[in-house]
Amino acid sequence: MSDNQTEFSGLKVMIIDDSKTIRRTAEKLLT
């Protein structure tokens, strides 16, 4: 159960990190 929780947290962080990277890339393309 705790393993599942850790995996979920890691996935959440990955998604948040990904959206930040995508936004940064989009800003670069727009300028």
Contacts in CASP RR format, 6 or more apart in sequence:
PFRMAT RR
TARGET T0000
AUTHOR 0000-0000-0000
METHOD contacts of the structure
MODEL  1
MSDNQTEFSGLKVMIIDDSKTIRRTAEKLLT
END
